[in-house]
């Protein structure tokens, strides 16, 4: 896998377009002014993901996953640490969610946010590349990062794009992580397509 700085910049730009679209949809849905920023995008190996300290700062994470398949396959995942999830839900619903147990409103709200962000980011990438992907039903997962990833066969995946996302709601700043986890060879395909599109526009 050869991810040059230009390719990473292009991916960051596409993710930013996607989260900008997601912020607009969330604003319309909630009537709350939300800004979404992606200050950091990195590429790392799937095997290194469970050692990623920023994801492991909470033993209890909430994740909404969206599988995709086509010319490149894998899954997109929006992951929130427990405290960030609680702050986000309170800001969006006005409800104080203090119980760590599963809560219908919490799951419903995070599912909604996760679906909007995952779909907007994937849509941004596929629109620019002129690709059509098939998506499965979104899935909600909770636990540590190892538990969330535990359902996956690690041998199927090789690379991950990690995008740190910041939700700015009035004077609150909530951090989540967008993970795009690629099946073996899929990120190479994506980068080749991005390079081809960049070349045709230059």
N, C-alpha and C positions, 0 to 999 in steps of 0.2 A: 504494500500500500504506500503510495507516494503522495502525501498531502502537502503540497507546497503552500507557501504563505498566501499566494493569490487564490488558491482553491479554498483555503480556510476563510479568507476575506469574503469570497463569493457566498460560501455557506452562511457566514455570519449575516451577510446582507439579506439573504433569502429568509433566514430565521427572523430577522428584525422586521421584515415586511409582514411575515406571518403573525408575529406577536402584535404588531401595530393593528392589523385587521382584527385580531382576537380582542384587543383592548376596546376597539370600537363596538364590537358585538356585546362585550360585557357591560360597557357603558349603557348601551340601549336596553339591555336586559335588566339591569339593576337600578338604573337612574342615578348611579354613583359615578363620579369622575375617577376613572382608573387609567393610569399610565403604565405601560409595560416596557421594560428595557432589558436588553441582553448585553451586559457589560463584558462578558467573558465567554468565549467558545473554545473548547479544546477537543482534541481527538486522542482517545486512549484505548488501550486494549480491553476487551471484555473481561479478561482474567484479572485486570487491575481494578475493576470497578468496585469490588467489595472492600478494597483497601483505600478507596477514595474518602479521605477524612471528612470532607465537607458533607458527604452523604451519610456518614456514619455518626454525625454529631447527635443523632436522635435514634434511640432504640426503636421508636415507634414512628414509622413513616406512612404516609398515605399516598397511593399511586393510582393513576388512571392510565391504563395501557390501551394502545390501539395497534393492532397488527396490520401490516401492509404486505402485499405481494405483487409481483409484476417483474419488470426488467431489473429491479433491485427490491430485495425483500428484507423484512425485519419487523421491528416494532418501535413506535414512538411512545414515550412515557413522560407524564408530568408528575414529579415527585415533590411532596411537601413534608418537611419535618413537622412534628406534632404541634409545636408552639405556633409556627407559621400558619398551619392549617387552621388552628383555633382563631388566630387574629383575623385571617382572611374571611372566615365564615361569619364572625361577629360583625366585621365591617360590611359584608354584603347582605346579611340577613337581619342585623340588629339583635340577634339572639346570642346570649353568652353560652358557649358550648364548653363546659368544664369537665364533663365526664369523659374519661379516656375510652370507655366502652363504645362499641358500635352504636351510632346514633343515626336514625333515618334522615334527619335534616342535614347532618354533617356529610353523610355519604352522598345524598342527593346533590348538595351544593358543590362538593368537590368533583363529583362526576360531571356536573354541568360545566364547571370551569375547565376541567381536564379535557373534556370532549371538544370544547370550543378552541382551546389552545392547540391540542394535537391536530385537529382538522385544519386549522388556519395555517399552521407551520407546514404540514405535509402538502396542503393545497398550494401554498406559495412556491414550494419547490417543484411540484409536478406541473404547475401552470407555466413556469418559466421554461422548463425542459420539454413541455409538450407531451408529458407522459400520462398514462392512465394506470392507476394502481387499483387493486381490489382490497377493500378493508373488511376486517371482521368486526363483530360487535365489540364495543369497548368493554373493558373489564376493570373492576375496582379491586385493589389489593392493599393490605395493611401488614405492618410488621417491620423488622429490620431490613436493610437492603438485601442481605443474604436470603431472607425469607421471601421477599418480593421477587427476587431473581430465581429462587430455588425451584420454581415450577418449570424453568427453562432448561433444556439440554445445552450445557455450556459449549459442547462440541459443535453446535450449530452456528455459533456466533464468533466473530473475531474482533470487530472494531465498534467503538461507540463514539458518537459526537455528544459531548456534554456542554449544554448551554445553560449558564447560570441566569435565571430570569428574576427580575425584581418587579413586583407589583406595587406601584405607588398609589395609595388610596388616601386622599387628603393628606394628613401629616403622618400616615403610617407607611412603613416600608416592609413588605413581606417578600421573603426570598423563597423561590422554589427552583427546581432543576428540571430542565427539559433533557431527556435522554433519547437519542435516536440510536437504537441498537441494531446493527446490521448482521445479517447472515453472511457466512464466509463468501468473500468475493463481491458482495453487494456494494460495499463502499467504493471499491475500485471502479465499479460500473457507474456509480453516481458521479464520482470525480471526473471520469472520462466524459460523461455527458455534460457536466458543468463546463469543463475545459473546451469542449466542442462549441457550446453555446457562447461562451466568452470569446472564443476565437472568431466566431461568425459575426459578433457585434463589434469587434475591434477594428 
